[in-house]
């Protein structure tokens, strides 16, 4: 695709004669990516095992992050764009126009909120033979009618309702009459569609030792977040309790630590590897 070969390319030991570029399956068609070459692909990654293993969620639980990822680069800059498609349907009395419109706006705003938060960070690529590149992180929501990455059930069940939730990263139920405002709720739930975990434990009081999350990175060091061991009063012991002071941990909180973007470095790293490039990729 780029008409450029072998930049920074190394051959793994035992891999046979040096052949520039990635295998023919790579989108570059067998030539390693040049420093400013773009790349893109579909992703479908279980965040529960690949991004954020937790001690309070079974490793067999899948939280798929289905999306399209694309990098566009100049010599020292560029962007990484995450595009996720959503389809919406109305349930339990939700209006097919006004309530769907409310949810659609919430999705668009939520992706914009993640992009605004990501403006504090960059994904840095250090590709062998190239200058370091700091990529701006972009999120794009696309509304579609079929084969969406995330199907959203917009539910107008009167309060009290269950909590809005995302099953397995791909099936969201948005309860319009739930606690909390719809805008923040969508930001949090969209976080789950990226494969991110809740930062609170379930069914308090929880077991000892304190439950924890382990945020993996590509070249970033793993980061462990430890939650508290006891329920937060006045919530009943059997209910969920909100805990870590981030968008994934406390109702209404809008703090986005750097580690919430580590998954993007993991995916950029994997994208580059699919093109035959072994680079240092981290969030800075
Ligand atoms: Zn949640």
Boltz pocket constraint, residues with backbone or C-beta under 6 A from the ligand:
constraints:
  - pocket:
      binder: B
      contacts: [[A, 164], [A, 188], [A, 189], [A, 192], [A, 197], [A, 198], [A, 248]]
      max_distance: 6.0
